[in-house]
């Protein structure tokens, strides 16, 4: 009986651990596990080819590229807005001219009627 209860206990523990492992596996993303693994490897192998200076430079380069892209997008959007402003100014000039012409036509009509 003792043997049977030991096997039953070990089997239950094993199944419980597997169920927990499946649950934990769903919680962790591969990128998280990869980052943790890389951090552990870096801690145990500090002379690895990965260098903090290189990481900083890579981060700075990426940050600079992102800033350049943001600046380009800003400038493009600013140009679009300026173009739209010019179009609206031109439309306003045309409307002003049409309004003056209409007022002139209206005065002529009034003058002709009197």
C-alpha positions as CSV (number, residue, x, y, z in Angstrom):
1,X,0.0,0.0,0.0
2,X,2.9,2.3,0.8
3,X,4.3,1.8,-2.7
4,X,0.9,2.5,-4.3
5,X,0.5,5.8,-2.4
6,X,4.0,6.9,-3.2
7,X,3.4,6.3,-6.9
8,X,0.1,8.1,-6.6
9,X,1.7,11.0,-4.8
10,X,4.5,11.3,-7.4
11,X,2.1,11.0,-10.3
12,X,-0.1,13.7,-8.8
13,X,2.9,16.0,-8.3
14,X,4.1,15.4,-11.8
15,X,0.7,16.1,-13.3
16,X,0.4,19.3,-11.2
17,X,3.8,20.5,-12.3
18,X,3.0,19.8,-15.9
19,X,-0.3,21.8,-15.6
20,X,1.6,24.7,-14.0
21,X,4.2,24.5,-16.7
22,X,1.6,24.7,-19.4
23,X,0.0,27.7,-17.6
24,X,3.3,29.4,-17.2
25,X,4.3,28.7,-20.8
26,X,1.2,30.6,-22.0
27,X,2.1,33.5,-19.8
28,X,5.6,34.0,-21.1
29,X,6.3,35.4,-24.5
30,X,9.3,34.0,-26.5
31,X,10.8,37.5,-26.5
32,X,10.7,37.6,-22.7
33,X,12.3,34.2,-22.4
34,X,14.9,35.2,-24.9
35,X,15.7,38.4,-23.1
36,X,16.1,36.6,-19.8
37,X,18.2,33.9,-21.4
38,X,20.4,36.6,-23.0
39,X,20.8,38.4,-19.7
40,X,21.8,35.2,-17.9
41,X,24.3,34.4,-20.7
42,X,25.7,37.9,-20.5
43,X,26.1,37.6,-16.7
44,X,28.0,34.4,-17.0
45,X,30.0,35.3,-20.1
46,X,30.9,39.0,-19.8
47,X,33.6,38.6,-22.5
48,X,31.0,37.7,-25.1
49,X,31.0,39.5,-28.4
50,X,28.2,41.7,-27.2
51,X,29.6,44.9,-25.9
52,X,27.8,47.6,-23.9
53,X,29.5,50.2,-26.1
54,X,28.1,48.5,-29.2
55,X,24.7,48.3,-27.6
56,X,24.8,52.0,-26.7
57,X,25.9,52.9,-30.2
58,X,23.2,50.7,-31.8
59,X,20.6,52.2,-29.5
60,X,21.9,55.7,-30.4
61,X,21.8,54.9,-34.1
62,X,18.3,53.6,-33.8
63,X,17.2,56.6,-31.8
64,X,18.8,58.9,-34.4
65,X,17.1,57.1,-37.2
66,X,13.8,57.4,-35.4
67,X,14.4,61.1,-34.8
68,X,15.3,61.6,-38.4
69,X,12.1,59.8,-39.5
70,X,10.0,61.8,-37.1
71,X,11.6,65.0,-38.4
72,X,11.0,64.0,-42.0
73,X,7.4,63.2,-41.2
74,X,7.0,66.5,-39.4
75,X,8.5,68.5,-42.4
76,X,6.3,66.6,-44.9
77,X,3.2,67.3,-42.9
78,X,4.2,70.9,-42.5
79,X,4.7,71.3,-46.2
80,X,1.3,69.7,-46.8
81,X,-0.3,72.2,-44.5
82,X,1.5,75.1,-46.1
83,X,0.4,73.9,-49.5
84,X,-3.2,73.7,-48.2
85,X,-2.9,77.2,-46.8
86,X,-1.7,78.6,-50.2
87,X,-4.7,76.8,-51.9
88,X,-7.1,78.3,-49.4
89,X,-5.5,81.8,-49.8
90,X,-5.9,81.5,-53.6
91,X,-9.5,80.4,-53.3
92,X,-10.2,83.3,-51.0
93,X,-8.7,85.7,-53.5
94,X,-10.9,84.2,-56.2
95,X,-13.9,84.5,-54.0
96,X,-13.0,88.2,-53.2
97,X,-12.7,88.9,-56.9
98,X,-16.0,87.3,-57.6
99,X,-17.7,89.2,-54.8
100,X,-16.3,92.5,-56.2
101,X,-17.5,91.6,-59.6
102,X,-20.9,90.7,-58.3
103,X,-21.1,94.0,-56.4
104,X,-20.0,95.9,-59.6
105,X,-22.7,94.1,-61.5
106,X,-25.3,94.9,-58.9
107,X,-24.3,98.6,-59.0
108,X,-24.6,98.7,-62.7
109,X,-28.0,97.1,-62.6
110,X,-29.1,99.6,-60.0
111,X,-27.7,102.5,-62.1
112,X,-29.4,101.1,-65.3
113,X,-32.7,100.8,-63.5
114,X,-32.8,104.3,-62.2
